[in-house]
Amino acid sequence: MEVQMFGYLLKHPGHDHGSEDHDHDHDHPKGSTLVPKLITMLILGGLSFFCSTFPLLVKLNQKRKTYKSEEERIRAKNIEERIVSLLMSFAGGVLFCTIFIHVLPEVEEIFEKHLKTIDIHELEILPQLLMCAGFFMMYIIEEVTHYTMHNCGCNGGGDKHTHNSTPNLKARDDYYRPSSDSKIVQEIMDKLDENATNLTFDQRQKIIDSVRRAIHVNAVEYKTKEVDQLAVTIPVRESDVNSSDVCHSHSQGHHDHSHLPLTGSSAMRSFLFALALSIHELFEGLSIGLQDTTSAVWYMVIGVGAHKLVLAFCMGVEMVAGEVKLSLYIAYSLMFAAVSPIGIACGITLSTGEGITAAVFQGLACGTLVYVLFFEILQRKSHVSGLISCIFVICGFLIMFGLHFIELE
């Protein structure tokens, strides 16, 4: 039965069933979507590069800005993190509606139209099967990337001991979550070196940021005052905090990143981190390029763009916090900005052919979007309460749901 299914797909990629279906295919010529897709390539590429470099511009501007106190600086940083969390939640709702209200039903419609004369019951689940295949494909790619990052990261190379100046906390395989303030304090005091010289103000801030990101706590405010005060009062060797590189340790949610200063192979880790995000965006661009109507193109631009631009900003924040070299910062930003236009171009090429070939790739792209939604966004560590995040997810969903009805009209 399975041989019969896929044998038909290979032999009849462009088969039309009836003049009625054939006429429906040409209600919206594919050529009419070329200009919107080209415009989309420029818009997504340009805005993505701007969003990823914006944190760098902010950092350069903040060098001229002085805070009256350390508490004021921490308060400003907390506000920034909350805003990013809310934007990510909103983008999650947008992507949720885009996947299940727009993309998946469209794939099902295409398969139903082209295969309705084939009396094979198993073909009814083919769109969902393709979505699952896309999900597992992205899952495998992500895990391979994480495995590579761990092997070339903190304990990579011939040097088997860690180079962290902050506590050697457990990463994603052993999810670390202190249960009380005293446990946090004790963990830091046990790990920091007692025989150290005093730090400058900038060095203190680097240690503070590292400790705050390295420790995952249950409270929404993640015990900011206790951790910050402790990090300021405990001295650390100056040589331990001069590294400009960063190690991204992944928690159970795959993308809670801590910033632990490293030496050696962290440049490769930063590259793999940017590459993993770029792979996601390549398939998201593909889903745009496969659309066959102008309204669908713009609908997908809103859905994918809301996620991509926020993710570009988050990637920029990560690189700024890790003090990535300027040349690498620009290179990674350009790579991340370029992958969506490349994906759109691939989608345009695939969509020019007749039949269900484009629907197959669109089903796979749908699965990658599902992975991004549940592993990159909804499971991401939030700096606001879960209820507020839920409200923003629902708001994003409802807005895209309303736009879906506008598209239908």
Secondary structure, 3 states (H helix, E strand, C coil): CHHHHHHHHHHCCCCCCCHHHHHHHCCCCHHHHHHHHHHHHHHHHHHHHHHHHHHHHHHHHHCCCCCCCHHHHHHHHHHHHHHHHHHHHHHHHHHHHHHHHHHHHHHHHHHHHHHCCCCCHHHHHHHHHHHHHHHHHHHHHHHHHHHHHHHCCCCCCCCCCCCCCCCCCCCCCCCCCCCCHHHHHHHHHHHCCCCCCCCCHHHHHHHHHHHHHHCCCCCCCCCHHHHHHHHHHCCCCHHHHCCCCCEEECCCCCCCCEEECCCCCHHHHHHHHHHHHHHHHHHHHHHHHCCCCHHHHHHHHHHHHHHHHHHHHHHHHHHHHCCCCHHHHHHHHHHHHHHHHHHHHHHHHHHCCCCCHHHHHHHHHHHHHHHHHHHHHCCCCCCCCHHHHHHHHHHHHHHHHHHHHHHHC
